Amino acid sequence: MSKWSYFLYLTAVLSIVIPILTVLMTDVPFSSIFSHTVLSIAIILVIIGKLITIFQKRKEIKSFVPDVGVVIGLFIVLIISLI
């Protein structure tokens, strides 16, 4: 299951890095709606990856409290950015 979380983290990073590199190389600006959408999708992918990690740690009986804090924090940031 950890392969899925790494895939989600990598997808989140690439969804942020590719538009940044496109803007830096071509000087084509993106709209603010596109920027907010890309950032929201990246945050959602990281939250899903962290939830997978939490379920995996729960099965292995490891401490998952920091991961829960990260999920709650990212969820708060996502809600605030959507308001």
N, CA, C and O atoms as a Tinker XYZ file with bonds, in Angstrom:
   332  protein
     1  N      0.809000   -1.196000    0.000000    73     2
     2  CA     0.000000    0.000000    0.000000    64     1     3
     3  C      0.852000    1.259000    0.000000    63     2     4     5
     4  O      0.392000    2.307000   -0.453000    81     3
     5  N      2.063000    1.184000    0.488000    73     3     6
     6  CA     2.892000    2.385000    0.525000    64     5     7
     7  C      3.290000    2.843000   -0.875000    63     6     8     9
     8  O      3.635000    4.007000   -1.074000    81     7
     9  N      3.243000    1.928000   -1.847000    73     7    10
    10  CA     3.534000    2.325000   -3.229000    64     9    11
    11  C      2.495000    3.325000   -3.719000    63    10    12    13
    12  O      2.822000    4.255000   -4.456000    81    11
    13  N      1.239000    3.133000   -3.309000    73    11    14
    14  CA     0.189000    4.068000   -3.700000    64    13    15
    15  C      0.417000    5.439000   -3.098000    63    14    16    17
    16  O      0.213000    6.454000   -3.763000    81    15
    17  N      0.840000    5.477000   -1.843000    73    15    18
    18  CA     1.053000    6.790000   -1.213000    64    17    19
    19  C      2.226000    7.513000   -1.862000    63    18    20    21
    20  O      2.165000    8.726000   -2.060000    81    19
    21  N      3.293000    6.790000   -2.197000    73    19    22
    22  CA     4.417000    7.430000   -2.883000    64    21    23
    23  C      4.000000    7.925000   -4.267000    63    22    24    25
    24  O      4.438000    8.989000   -4.705000    81    23
    25  N      3.160000    7.160000   -4.950000    73    23    26
    26  CA     2.654000    7.582000   -6.254000    64    25    27
    27  C      1.819000    8.858000   -6.115000    63    26    28    29
    28  O      1.935000    9.766000   -6.938000    81    27
    29  N      0.986000    8.931000   -5.085000    73    27    30
    30  CA     0.171000   10.125000   -4.863000    64    29    31
    31  C      1.034000   11.332000   -4.515000    63    30    32    33
    32  O      0.766000   12.437000   -4.986000    81    31
    33  N      2.076000   11.133000   -3.686000    73    31    34
    34  CA     2.972000   12.244000   -3.349000    64    33    35
    35  C      3.704000   12.738000   -4.590000    63    34    36    37
    36  O      3.831000   13.944000   -4.803000    81    35
    37  N      4.186000   11.807000   -5.409000    73    35    38
    38  CA     4.897000   12.182000   -6.629000    64    37    39
    39  C      3.977000   12.919000   -7.602000    63    38    40    41
    40  O      4.388000   13.889000   -8.238000    81    39
    41  N      2.749000   12.462000   -7.714000    73    39    42
    42  CA     1.785000   13.137000   -8.582000    64    41    43
    43  C      1.490000   14.543000   -8.079000    63    42    44    45
    44  O      1.358000   15.473000   -8.874000    81    43
    45  N      1.386000   14.703000   -6.765000    73    43    46
    46  CA     1.142000   16.031000   -6.188000    64    45    47
    47  C      2.305000   16.973000   -6.474000    63    46    48    49
    48  O      2.096000   18.130000   -6.840000    81    47
    49  N      3.518000   16.482000   -6.310000    73    47    50
    50  CA     4.690000   17.319000   -6.569000    64    49    51
    51  C      4.771000   17.690000   -8.049000    63    50    52    53
    52  O      5.044000   18.841000   -8.388000    81    51
    53  N      4.536000   16.726000   -8.921000    73    51    54
    54  CA     4.597000   17.011000  -10.353000    64    53    55
    55  C      3.483000   17.951000  -10.800000    63    54    56    57
    56  O      3.678000   18.754000  -11.712000    81    55
    57  N      2.316000   17.856000  -10.163000    73    55    58
    58  CA     1.229000   18.753000  -10.550000    64    57    59
    59  C      1.523000   20.193000  -10.158000    63    58    60    61
    60  O      0.899000   21.112000  -10.688000    81    59
    61  N      2.444000   20.406000   -9.257000    73    59    62
    62  CA     2.854000   21.766000   -8.901000    64    61    63
    63  C      4.083000   22.190000   -9.707000    63    62    64    65
    64  O      4.161000   23.330000  -10.164000    81    63
    65  N      5.033000   21.284000   -9.882000    73    63    66
    66  CA     6.302000   21.635000  -10.530000    64    65    67
    67  C      6.137000   21.871000  -12.029000    63    66    68    69
    68  O      6.736000   22.802000  -12.568000    81    67
    69  N      5.354000   21.066000  -12.705000    73    67    70
    70  CA     5.219000   21.204000  -14.164000    64    69    71
    71  C      4.643000   22.559000  -14.565000    63    70    72    73
    72  O      5.198000   23.193000  -15.463000    81    71
    73  N      3.551000   23.043000  -13.944000    73    71    74
    74  CA     3.099000   24.395000  -14.314000    64    73    75
    75  C      4.112000   25.492000  -13.974000    63    74    76    77
    76  O      4.237000   26.472000  -14.708000    81    75
    77  N      4.832000   25.326000  -12.866000    73    75    78
    78  CA     5.850000   26.325000  -12.511000    64    77    79
    79  C      6.938000   26.369000  -13.575000    63    78    80    81
    80  O      7.338000   27.448000  -14.011000    81    79
    81  N      7.417000   25.206000  -13.992000    73    79    82
    82  CA     8.445000   25.177000  -15.034000    64    81    83
    83  C      7.925000   25.716000  -16.357000    63    82    84    85
    84  O      8.666000   26.363000  -17.097000    81    83
    85  N      6.668000   25.457000  -16.661000    73    83    86
    86  CA     6.080000   25.983000  -17.890000    64    85    87
    87  C      6.062000   27.509000  -17.880000    63    86    88    89
    88  O      6.387000   28.149000  -18.879000    81    87
    89  N      5.683000   28.076000  -16.753000    73    87    90
    90  CA     5.642000   29.536000  -16.644000    64    89    91
    91  C      7.043000   30.126000  -16.713000    63    90    92    93
    92  O      7.251000   31.157000  -17.354000    81    91
    93  N      8.000000   29.487000  -16.065000    73    91    94
    94  CA     9.367000   30.014000  -16.064000    64    93    95
    95  C     10.017000   29.926000  -17.437000    63    94    96    97
    96  O     10.810000   30.795000  -17.798000    81    95
    97  N      9.697000   28.896000  -18.207000    73    95    98
    98  CA    10.342000   28.713000  -19.504000    64    97    99
    99  C      9.661000   29.489000  -20.631000    63    98   100   101
   100  O     10.331000   29.917000  -21.571000    81    99
   101  N      8.360000   29.675000  -20.555000    73    99   102
   102  CA     7.652000   30.267000  -21.687000    64   101   103
   103  C      7.063000   31.638000  -21.390000    63   102   104   105
   104  O      6.601000   32.303000  -22.317000    81   103
   105  N      7.058000   32.081000  -20.168000    73   103   106
   106  CA     6.472000   33.368000  -19.766000    64   105   107
   107  C      4.985000   33.462000  -20.108000    63   106   108   109
   108  O      4.473000   34.549000  -20.375000    81   107
   109  N      4.306000   32.340000  -20.100000    73   107   110
   110  CA     2.858000   32.317000  -20.306000    64   109   111
   111  C      2.194000   32.250000  -18.940000    63   110   112   113
   112  O      2.359000   31.264000  -18.222000    81   111
   113  N      1.451000   33.276000  -18.572000    73   111   114
   114  CA     0.830000   33.255000  -17.235000    64   113   115
   115  C     -0.400000   32.352000  -17.195000    63   114   116   117
   116  O     -1.078000   32.151000  -18.202000    81   115
   117  N     -0.669000   31.818000  -16.012000    73   115   118
   118  CA    -1.877000   31.032000  -15.788000    64   117   119
   119  C     -2.865000   31.877000  -15.017000    63   118   120   121
   120  O     -2.483000   32.808000  -14.308000    81   119
   121  N     -4.133000   31.550000  -15.156000    73   119   122
   122  CA    -5.148000   32.276000  -14.404000    64   121   123
   123  C     -5.107000   31.838000  -12.940000    63   122   124   125
   124  O     -4.566000   30.786000  -12.601000    81   123
   125  N     -5.688000   32.666000  -12.094000    73   123   126
   126  CA    -5.688000   32.346000  -10.673000    64   125   127
   127  C     -6.570000   31.137000  -10.384000    63   126   128   129
   128  O     -6.309000   30.391000   -9.440000    81   127
   129  N     -7.605000   30.939000  -11.183000    73   127   130
   130  CA    -8.473000   29.772000  -10.991000    64   129   131
   131  C     -7.691000   28.487000  -11.250000    63   130   132   133
   132  O     -7.822000   27.517000  -10.503000    81   131
   133  N     -6.881000   28.479000  -12.303000    73   131   134
   134  CA    -6.061000   27.308000  -12.599000    64   133   135
   135  C     -5.057000   27.053000  -11.476000    63   134   136   137
   136  O     -4.850000   25.906000  -11.082000    81   135
   137  N     -4.440000   28.101000  -10.962000    73   135   138
   138  CA    -3.470000   27.960000   -9.882000    64   137   139
   139  C     -4.118000   27.391000   -8.631000    63   138   140   141
   140  O     -3.567000   26.486000   -8.005000    81   139
   141  N     -5.280000   27.910000   -8.260000    73   139   142
   142  CA    -5.983000   27.404000   -7.074000    64   141   143
   143  C     -6.423000   25.956000   -7.272000    63   142   144   145
   144  O     -6.387000   25.161000   -6.333000    81   143
   145  N     -6.831000   25.618000   -8.472000    73   143   146
   146  CA    -7.257000   24.252000   -8.754000    64   145   147
   147  C     -6.092000   23.280000   -8.636000    63   146   148   149
   148  O     -6.227000   22.212000   -8.038000    81   147
   149  N     -4.950000   23.649000   -9.204000    73   147   150
   150  CA    -3.769000   22.780000   -9.144000    64   149   151
   151  C     -3.313000   22.604000   -7.707000    63   150   152   153
   152  O     -2.996000   21.488000   -7.295000    81   151
   153  N     -3.273000   23.680000   -6.937000    73   151   154
   154  CA    -2.859000   23.566000   -5.542000    64   153   155
   155  C     -3.852000   22.748000   -4.722000    63   154   156   157
   156  O     -3.446000   21.969000   -3.860000    81   155
   157  N     -5.134000   22.914000   -4.977000    73   155   158
   158  CA    -6.143000   22.141000   -4.253000    64   157   159
   159  C     -6.029000   20.654000   -4.580000    63   158   160   161
   160  O     -6.140000   19.812000   -3.689000    81   159
   161  N     -5.810000   20.332000   -5.838000    73   159   162
   162  CA    -5.650000   18.932000   -6.235000    64   161   163
   163  C     -4.408000   18.334000   -5.584000    63   162   164   165
   164  O     -4.437000   17.194000   -5.120000    81   163
   165  N     -3.325000   19.093000   -5.547000    73   163   166
   166  CA    -2.100000   18.603000   -4.921000    64   165   167
   167  C     -2.313000   18.353000   -3.425000    63   166   168   169
   168  O     -1.845000   17.346000   -2.895000    81   167
   169  N     -3.006000   19.251000   -2.752000    73   167   170
   170  CA    -3.278000   19.069000   -1.320000    64   169   171
   171  C     -4.163000   17.846000   -1.102000    63   170   172   173
   172  O     -3.942000   17.080000   -0.164000    81   171
   173  N     -5.150000   17.663000   -1.949000    73   171   174
   174  CA    -6.035000   16.501000   -1.821000    64   173   175
   175  C     -5.257000   15.198000   -2.037000    63   174   176   177
   176  O     -5.488000   14.215000   -1.332000    81   175
   177  N     -4.344000   15.187000   -3.000000    73   175   178
   178  CA    -3.529000   13.988000   -3.239000    64   177   179
   179  C     -2.638000   13.676000   -2.048000    63   178   180   181
   180  O     -2.460000   12.508000   -1.701000    81   179
   181  N     -2.076000   14.697000   -1.419000    73   179   182
   182  CA    -1.237000   14.479000   -0.241000    64   181   183
   183  C     -2.088000   13.973000    0.925000    63   182   184   185
   184  O     -1.648000   13.100000    1.673000    81   183
   185  N     -3.284000   14.502000    1.087000    73   183   186
   186  CA    -4.175000   14.040000    2.158000    64   185   187
   187  C     -4.527000   12.566000    1.947000    63   186   188   189
   188  O     -4.509000   11.783000    2.897000    81   187
   189  N     -4.845000   12.191000    0.720000    73   187   190
   190  CA    -5.169000   10.792000    0.442000    64   189   191
   191  C     -3.967000    9.892000    0.709000    63   190   192   193
   192  O     -4.115000    8.803000    1.264000    81   191
   193  N     -2.771000   10.346000    0.313000    73   191   194
   194  CA    -1.560000    9.575000    0.593000    64   193   195
   195  C     -1.310000    9.414000    2.075000    63   194   196   197
   196  O     -0.901000    8.344000    2.525000    81   195
   197  N     -1.554000   10.475000    2.846000    73   195   198
   198  CA    -1.383000   10.388000    4.295000    64   197   199
   199  C     -2.417000    9.462000    4.924000    63   198   200   201
   200  O     -2.108000    8.746000    5.877000    81   199
   201  N     -3.645000    9.469000    4.400000    73   199   202
   202  CA    -4.666000    8.555000    4.923000    64   201   203
   203  C     -4.276000    7.103000    4.677000    63   202   204   205
   204  O     -4.491000    6.250000    5.538000    81   203
   205  N     -3.702000    6.814000    3.509000    73   203   206
   206  CA    -3.213000    5.464000    3.234000    64   205   207
   207  C     -2.107000    5.094000    4.215000    63   206   208   209
   208  O     -2.064000    3.970000    4.715000    81   207
   209  N     -1.215000    6.041000    4.487000    73   207   210
   210  CA    -0.138000    5.797000    5.442000    64   209   211
   211  C     -0.697000    5.548000    6.843000    63   210   212   213
   212  O     -0.205000    4.680000    7.564000    81   211
   213  N     -1.714000    6.302000    7.224000    73   211   214
   214  CA    -2.330000    6.115000    8.550000    64   213   215
   215  C     -2.923000    4.717000    8.662000    63   214   216   217
   216  O     -2.706000    4.038000    9.666000    81   215
   217  N     -3.665000    4.274000    7.654000    73   215   218
   218  CA    -4.264000    2.935000    7.706000    64   217   219
   219  C     -3.197000    1.848000    7.740000    63   218   220   221
   220  O     -3.370000    0.825000    8.401000    81   219
   221  N     -2.088000    2.071000    7.022000    73   219   222
   222  CA    -1.004000    1.094000    7.019000    64   221   223
   223  C     -0.339000    1.046000    8.396000    63   222   224   225
   224  O     -0.067000   -0.039000    8.909000    81   223
   225  N     -0.074000    2.201000    8.997000    73   223   226
   226  CA     0.535000    2.224000   10.321000    64   225   227
   227  C     -0.403000    1.661000   11.379000    63   226   228   229
   228  O      0.048000    1.067000   12.358000    81   227
   229  N     -1.704000    1.844000   11.186000    73   227   230
   230  CA    -2.672000    1.318000   12.136000    64   229   231
   231  C     -2.656000   -0.209000   12.137000    63   230   232   233
   232  O     -2.792000   -0.835000   13.189000    81   231
   233  N     -2.491000   -0.811000   10.950000    73   231   234
   234  CA    -2.408000   -2.268000   10.867000    64   233   235
   235  C     -1.137000   -2.796000   11.526000    63   234   236   237
   236  O     -1.144000   -3.861000   12.142000    81   235
   237  N     -0.050000   -2.044000   11.391000    73   235   238
   238  CA     1.232000   -2.461000   11.948000    64   237   239
   239  C      1.396000   -2.045000   13.402000    63   238   240   241
   240  O      2.436000   -2.308000   14.006000    81   239
   241  N      0.403000   -1.413000   13.960000    73   239   242
   242  CA     0.384000   -0.926000   15.338000    64   241   243
   243  C      1.594000   -0.021000   15.598000    63   242   244   245
   244  O      2.370000   -0.245000   16.527000    81   243
   245  N      1.730000    0.988000   14.765000    73   243   246
   246  CA     2.745000    2.020000   14.931000    64   245   247
   247  C      2.049000    3.324000   15.270000    63   246   248   249
   248  O      0.837000    3.452000   15.098000    81   247
   249  N      2.815000    4.291000   15.749000    73   247   250
   250  CA     2.248000    5.596000   16.088000    64   249   251
   251  C      1.922000    6.367000   14.810000    63   250   252   253
   252  O      2.785000    6.569000   13.956000    81   251
   253  N      0.674000    6.791000   14.695000    73   251   254
   254  CA     0.246000    7.527000   13.514000    64   253   255
   255  C     -0.282000    8.905000   13.874000    63   254   256   257
   256  O     -0.924000    9.557000   13.051000    81   255
   257  N     -0.019000    9.351000   15.089000    73   255   258
   258  CA    -0.518000   10.645000   15.552000    64   257   259
   259  C      0.030000   11.819000   14.724000    63   258   260   261
   260  O     -0.746000   12.711000   14.382000    81   259
   261  N      1.330000   11.862000   14.384000    73   259   262
   262  CA     1.808000   12.979000   13.550000    64   261   263
   263  C      1.143000   13.031000   12.173000    63   262   264   265
   264  O      0.898000   14.110000   11.633000    81   263
   265  N      0.855000   11.858000   11.616000    73   263   266
   266  CA     0.196000   11.824000   10.311000    64   265   267
   267  C     -1.225000   12.375000   10.394000    63   266   268   269
   268  O     -1.695000   13.042000    9.473000    81   267
   269  N     -1.900000   12.092000   11.499000    73   267   270
   270  CA    -3.246000   12.630000   11.691000    64   269   271
   271  C     -3.178000   14.155000   11.804000    63   270   272   273
   272  O     -4.044000   14.856000   11.280000    81   271
   273  N     -2.158000   14.665000   12.484000    73   271   274
   274  CA    -1.974000   16.115000   12.583000    64   273   275
   275  C     -1.735000   16.759000   11.232000    63   274   276   277
   276  O     -2.246000   17.844000   10.956000    81   275
   277  N     -0.959000   16.094000   10.390000    73   275   278
   278  CA    -0.703000   16.608000    9.040000    64   277   279
   279  C     -1.988000   16.620000    8.223000    63   278   280   281
   280  O     -2.258000   17.583000    7.504000    81   279
   281  N     -2.779000   15.565000    8.327000    73   279   282
   282  CA    -4.040000   15.496000    7.570000    64   281   283
   283  C     -4.991000   16.595000    8.035000    63   282   284   285
   284  O     -5.615000   17.262000    7.211000    81   283
   285  N     -5.106000   16.788000    9.341000    73   283   286
   286  CA    -5.988000   17.834000    9.863000    64   285   287
   287  C     -5.500000   19.213000    9.420000    63   286   288   289
   288  O     -6.304000   20.050000    9.009000    81   287
   289  N     -4.202000   19.454000    9.499000    73   287   290
   290  CA    -3.646000   20.739000    9.073000    64   289   291
   291  C     -3.858000   21.014000    7.601000    63   290   292   293
   292  O     -4.243000   22.122000    7.227000    81   291
   293  N     -3.612000   20.023000    6.757000    73   291   294
   294  CA    -3.817000   20.207000    5.317000    64   293   295
   295  C     -5.294000   20.381000    4.984000    63   294   296   297
   296  O     -5.643000   21.131000    4.072000    81   295
   297  N     -6.160000   19.690000    5.719000    73   295   298
   298  CA    -7.590000   19.853000    5.490000    64   297   299
   299  C     -8.042000   21.266000    5.859000    63   298   300   301
   300  O     -8.877000   21.848000    5.166000    81   299
   301  N     -7.500000   21.817000    6.938000    73   299   302
   302  CA    -7.814000   23.192000    7.326000    64   301   303
   303  C     -7.329000   24.174000    6.263000    63   302   304   305
   304  O     -8.046000   25.107000    5.899000    81   303
   305  N     -6.114000   23.962000    5.769000    73   303   306
   306  CA    -5.586000   24.830000    4.710000    64   305   307
   307  C     -6.441000   24.734000    3.457000    63   306   308   309
   308  O     -6.692000   25.746000    2.802000    81   307
   309  N     -6.893000   23.534000    3.113000    73   307   310
   310  CA    -7.740000   23.359000    1.933000    64   309   311
   311  C     -9.070000   24.088000    2.108000    63   310   312   313
   312  O     -9.534000   24.754000    1.183000    81   311
   313  N     -9.677000   23.971000    3.268000    73   311   314
   314  CA   -10.954000   24.634000    3.522000    64   313   315
   315  C    -10.778000   26.151000    3.483000    63   314   316   317
   316  O    -11.595000   26.848000    2.881000    81   315
   317  N     -9.735000   26.668000    4.108000    73   315   318
   318  CA    -9.502000   28.113000    4.133000    64   317   319
   319  C     -9.220000   28.641000    2.721000    63   318   320   321
   320  O     -9.668000   29.732000    2.367000    81   319
   321  N     -8.489000   27.881000    1.926000    73   319   322
   322  CA    -8.191000   28.355000    0.559000    64   321   323
   323  C     -9.427000   28.339000   -0.325000    63   322   324   325
   324  O     -9.503000   29.101000   -1.288000    81   323
   325  N    -10.386000   27.494000   -0.019000    73   323   326
   326  CA   -11.606000   27.443000   -0.819000    64   325   327
   327  C    -12.606000   28.532000   -0.425000    63   326   328   329
   328  O    -13.505000   28.868000   -1.196000    81   327
   329  N    -12.443000   29.072000    0.764000    73   327   330
   330  CA   -13.376000   30.125000    1.224000    64   329   331
   331  C    -13.016000   31.460000    0.651000    63   330   332
   332  O    -13.688000   32.453000    0.929000    81   331
